[in-house]
């Protein structure tokens, strides 16, 4: 049995797989007003579809749905087939509150109750 596929069939299967990954992924990279689906995310970088974002560079935000995960400084790393891979120069976890400038004791009151 042969495993050879004609080029147009192989290209069609690869395109369908990329479309499925883009649709399934909740992760997005935001550059200004653009939101681009992330196909793969790892500790030192991420990959997107080359057709969606061939020219990303600089400061970007990474979201999981509406939740802000990271603010990152990125640089283009390599093209891998239909994917463009980017590496993090810096990746900072996003928080929904400002950090405290002091140590809060465990027994500190949480709220002030009025009478």
C-alpha positions as CSV (number, residue, x, y, z in Angstrom):
1,X,0.0,0.0,0.0
2,X,1.3,3.4,-0.9
3,X,1.1,6.5,1.4
4,X,1.7,9.0,-1.4
5,X,-0.8,11.8,-1.8
6,X,-1.0,14.2,-4.7
7,X,0.2,17.7,-3.9
8,X,-3.2,19.4,-4.2
9,X,-4.7,16.8,-1.8
10,X,-1.9,17.2,0.7
11,X,-2.1,21.0,0.5
12,X,-5.9,20.8,1.1
13,X,-5.5,18.6,4.1
14,X,-2.8,20.9,5.6
15,X,-5.1,23.9,5.0
16,X,-8.0,22.2,6.7
17,X,-5.8,21.2,9.7
18,X,-4.6,24.9,10.1
19,X,-8.2,26.1,9.8
20,X,-9.3,23.6,12.5
21,X,-6.4,24.7,14.8
22,X,-7.3,28.4,14.3
23,X,-11.0,27.7,15.1
24,X,-10.3,25.6,18.1
25,X,-7.8,27.9,19.8
26,X,-9.0,30.5,22.3
27,X,-5.5,32.0,22.5
28,X,-5.0,35.2,20.5
29,X,-2.2,37.7,20.1
30,X,-3.2,41.3,20.0
31,X,-1.3,43.9,18.1
32,X,-3.1,47.2,18.2
33,X,-6.6,46.4,17.1
34,X,-5.7,43.2,15.3
35,X,-6.3,39.9,17.1
36,X,-4.6,36.9,15.5
37,X,-5.2,33.2,16.5
38,X,-2.3,31.4,18.1
39,X,-1.8,27.9,16.8
40,X,0.7,26.8,19.4
41,X,2.1,28.4,22.6
42,X,5.2,27.3,24.6
43,X,7.4,28.7,27.3
44,X,9.7,30.6,25.0
45,X,7.4,31.6,22.2
46,X,4.3,30.9,20.0
47,X,3.3,30.1,16.4
48,X,0.7,31.7,14.2
49,X,-0.4,31.1,10.6
50,X,2.1,32.8,8.3
51,X,-0.7,34.3,6.2
52,X,-2.3,36.0,9.2
53,X,0.8,37.7,10.7
54,X,4.0,37.5,8.8
55,X,5.3,40.8,10.2
56,X,4.7,40.8,14.0
57,X,7.4,42.5,16.1
58,X,7.7,44.4,19.3
59,X,5.2,44.6,22.2
60,X,2.1,42.4,22.0
61,X,-0.6,41.1,24.3
62,X,-1.7,37.5,24.6
63,X,-5.3,36.7,25.5
64,X,-7.2,33.5,26.4
65,X,-10.6,34.5,25.2
66,X,-11.2,37.8,27.0
67,X,-8.7,37.2,29.8
68,X,-5.4,39.0,29.5
69,X,-2.5,36.5,30.1
70,X,0.8,38.1,29.1
71,X,2.4,41.2,27.8
72,X,5.3,40.2,25.6
73,X,8.2,41.6,23.7
74,X,8.7,39.4,20.6
75,X,11.0,38.8,17.7
76,X,10.4,36.7,14.6
77,X,12.3,33.4,14.9
78,X,11.6,31.2,11.8
79,X,9.1,30.1,9.2
80,X,8.1,26.5,9.6
81,X,5.9,25.5,6.7
82,X,2.7,27.5,6.9
83,X,3.5,28.7,10.5
84,X,5.5,31.7,11.6
85,X,7.2,31.2,14.9
86,X,8.0,34.0,17.3
87,X,10.3,34.0,20.4
88,X,9.8,36.0,23.6
89,X,12.5,38.5,24.5
90,X,10.4,39.3,27.6
91,X,7.1,37.8,28.8
92,X,5.3,39.4,31.8
93,X,2.3,37.9,33.4
94,X,-0.7,40.2,33.4
95,X,-2.6,40.9,36.6
96,X,-6.0,42.3,37.3
97,X,-4.8,44.4,40.2
98,X,-1.8,46.6,41.1
99,X,0.9,45.0,43.2
100,X,1.1,46.1,46.9
101,X,4.1,48.1,48.1
102,X,4.0,46.4,51.5
103,X,3.4,43.0,53.0
104,X,-0.2,42.5,54.0
105,X,-0.6,40.5,57.3
106,X,-2.8,37.4,57.2
107,X,-5.0,38.8,59.9
108,X,-5.6,42.1,58.2
109,X,-9.3,43.1,57.8
110,X,-10.7,42.5,54.3
111,X,-13.4,45.2,54.4
112,X,-14.7,47.9,56.7
113,X,-18.3,47.3,57.9
114,X,-20.3,50.4,58.8
115,X,-23.0,50.7,61.4
